[in-house]
Amino acid sequence: VLVGPNARGAVDVRCPIEENLRRVAHALGRPVVGLRVAVLADPMQAMLVDRLVALGVHVHSITGGEISGALAVLLPDGGADVMLGTGSSAEDVLIACAARAIGGDVQLSVRSREVGDPTTVLTAEHLVSGQALFATTAVANGTLLNRPRQAYGYTQTESLLLVGETIRKVIEPHRDV
């Protein structure tokens, strides 16, 4: 479960989805049916999407991967209020870094492979200690950033930096060597 700074502290991954959405809606001052929920466009998420549709929320299908879904939640104009679903641990650490850098909240439920072992809940603070900086540079066109472009002996890149609750988009030309 991932939310932006305005819903920080409102979620608990151990609670049912319906309860978490109610809490996020309350924190944002909106009805549950007004929420925009980011979910990876993945057949494994079909049951989750069905539950969300039944609740009347707007499902924002993410095709650009978990990081783009997280940024849709964390950025003020990103287009999503909460991100739900299963993902991979490598992206989870990067998402935790982005959440920590901008003041969002992420909780991960890690289940042991051993029968009877309890579920462990990890937060951004568990995965990223101290002050965080998140940086990403586009390698392909996306909704937030464009791929590198070459012209007149330069390559122009687009990057996004999140640090200290500051969001900075950097468009920089680099001289080709």
C-alpha positions as CSV (number, residue, x, y, z in Angstrom):
1,V,0.0,0.0,0.0
2,L,1.4,3.4,-1.0
3,V,0.0,6.8,-0.4
4,G,1.2,10.4,-0.8
5,P,2.1,12.9,1.9
6,N,-1.6,14.0,2.5
7,A,-2.6,10.5,3.5
8,R,0.5,9.6,5.4
9,G,-0.3,7.5,8.5
10,A,-3.8,6.6,7.2
11,V,-3.0,3.0,6.0
12,D,-2.3,-0.3,7.6
13,V,-1.4,-3.1,5.2
14,R,-2.9,-5.6,7.7
15,C,-6.4,-4.2,7.3
16,P,-8.7,-5.1,4.5
17,I,-8.5,-3.0,1.3
18,E,-11.9,-1.5,1.9
19,E,-10.8,-0.2,5.3
20,N,-7.6,1.3,3.9
21,L,-9.5,3.0,1.1
22,R,-12.0,4.4,3.7
23,R,-9.0,5.8,5.7
24,V,-7.3,7.3,2.7
25,A,-10.6,8.9,1.6
26,H,-11.1,10.4,5.1
27,A,-7.5,11.7,5.1
28,L,-8.0,13.4,1.7
29,G,-11.5,14.6,2.6
30,R,-13.2,12.8,-0.3
31,P,-15.6,9.9,-0.6
32,V,-14.2,6.4,-1.4
33,V,-15.9,6.5,-4.8
34,G,-13.7,9.6,-5.6
35,L,-10.4,7.8,-5.1
36,R,-8.0,7.0,-7.9
37,V,-6.2,3.7,-7.2
38,A,-3.1,2.8,-9.2
39,V,-2.8,-1.0,-9.9
40,L,-0.2,-2.6,-12.2
41,A,-1.7,-3.8,-15.5
42,D,-1.0,-7.4,-14.8
43,P,-3.3,-10.5,-15.0
44,M,-2.2,-11.4,-11.5
45,Q,-4.0,-8.3,-10.2
46,A,-7.4,-9.2,-11.8
47,M,-9.1,-10.1,-8.5
48,L,-7.9,-6.9,-6.9
49,V,-9.2,-4.8,-9.8
50,D,-12.6,-6.6,-9.5
51,R,-12.8,-5.7,-5.8
52,L,-11.8,-2.1,-6.5
53,V,-14.4,-1.8,-9.3
54,A,-17.1,-3.2,-7.0
55,L,-16.2,-0.4,-4.5
56,G,-16.7,2.2,-7.2
57,V,-13.2,3.7,-7.2
58,H,-11.4,4.7,-10.3
59,V,-8.8,2.2,-11.2
60,H,-5.7,3.7,-12.8
61,S,-4.1,0.8,-14.8
62,I,-0.3,1.2,-14.7
63,T,1.5,0.0,-17.8
64,G,4.9,1.6,-17.2
65,G,5.9,-0.4,-14.2
66,E,5.8,0.0,-10.4
67,I,8.0,3.1,-10.3
68,S,5.7,5.0,-12.6
69,G,2.7,3.9,-10.6
70,A,4.4,5.0,-7.4
71,L,5.2,8.4,-8.9
72,A,1.6,8.8,-10.0
73,V,0.7,8.5,-6.3
74,L,3.5,10.6,-4.8
75,L,3.5,13.5,-7.2
76,P,0.9,16.2,-6.7
77,D,-0.4,16.0,-10.3
78,G,0.4,12.3,-10.7
79,G,-3.2,11.2,-11.2
80,A,-3.5,8.6,-8.4
81,D,-4.2,8.7,-4.6
82,V,-3.1,5.2,-3.6
83,M,-1.3,2.3,-5.1
84,L,-2.2,-1.3,-4.3
85,G,-1.1,-4.7,-5.4
86,T,1.8,-7.1,-5.4
87,G,5.2,-6.3,-6.8
88,S,8.9,-7.1,-6.7
89,S,11.3,-6.4,-3.9
90,A,13.8,-4.4,-6.0
91,E,11.1,-1.9,-7.0
92,D,9.7,-1.9,-3.5
93,V,13.0,-0.5,-2.2
94,L,13.1,2.2,-4.8
95,I,9.5,3.1,-4.1
96,A,10.2,3.3,-0.4
97,C,13.1,5.6,-1.2
98,A,10.8,7.9,-3.2
99,A,8.1,7.8,-0.5
100,R,10.6,8.7,2.2
101,A,12.1,11.5,0.1
102,I,8.8,13.2,-0.4
103,G,7.0,12.3,2.8
104,G,4.7,9.6,1.5
105,D,3.9,6.4,3.2
106,V,4.4,2.8,2.0
107,Q,3.7,-0.5,3.8
108,L,4.7,-3.9,2.5
109,S,3.4,-7.2,3.7
110,V,6.1,-9.9,3.4
111,R,4.8,-13.4,3.9
112,S,7.2,-16.2,5.0
113,R,7.4,-19.3,2.9
114,E,7.1,-21.3,6.1
115,V,3.6,-22.5,7.1
116,G,2.5,-20.8,10.2
117,D,5.0,-18.0,10.2
118,P,3.4,-14.6,10.7
119,T,3.4,-11.8,8.1
120,T,6.0,-9.2,8.5
121,V,5.1,-5.5,7.8
122,L,7.8,-3.3,6.4
123,T,7.6,0.5,6.1
124,A,9.7,3.0,4.2
125,E,11.6,3.6,7.4
126,H,12.6,-0.1,7.6
127,L,13.9,-0.1,4.0
128,V,15.5,3.3,3.8
129,S,17.3,4.9,6.8
130,G,18.0,8.5,7.3
131,Q,17.4,11.2,4.7
132,A,16.4,9.9,1.2
133,L,17.0,11.1,-2.3
134,F,15.2,9.6,-5.2
135,A,16.4,10.2,-8.8
136,T,15.2,8.7,-12.1
137,T,16.1,9.5,-15.7
138,A,13.9,8.4,-18.6
139,V,15.1,5.8,-21.0
140,A,11.7,5.6,-22.8
141,N,8.8,8.0,-23.3
142,G,6.4,7.9,-20.4
143,T,3.7,10.0,-18.8
144,L,6.1,11.9,-16.6
145,L,9.4,12.0,-18.6
146,N,10.5,11.7,-22.2
147,R,13.3,9.5,-23.5
148,P,16.7,11.0,-24.4
149,R,16.7,13.0,-27.7
150,Q,19.7,13.8,-29.9
151,A,20.1,16.9,-31.9
152,Y,23.0,19.1,-33.1
153,G,25.7,17.2,-31.2
154,Y,23.8,17.1,-27.9
155,T,21.7,14.5,-26.1
156,Q,19.0,15.9,-23.9
157,T,17.8,13.9,-20.9
158,E,14.9,14.3,-18.6
159,S,15.2,13.4,-14.9
160,L,13.1,13.7,-11.8
161,L,14.6,14.3,-8.3
162,L,12.8,14.0,-5.1
163,V,14.5,15.1,-1.9
164,G,13.5,16.9,1.3
165,E,9.9,17.1,0.1
166,T,11.1,19.0,-3.0
167,I,10.3,17.8,-6.5
168,R,12.6,18.9,-9.3
169,K,12.3,18.0,-13.0
170,V,15.7,18.4,-14.7
171,I,15.9,18.8,-18.5
172,E,19.6,18.8,-19.4
173,P,21.5,18.8,-22.7
174,H,24.8,16.8,-22.7
175,R,27.4,17.3,-25.4
176,D,27.9,14.1,-27.4
177,V,31.5,12.8,-27.3
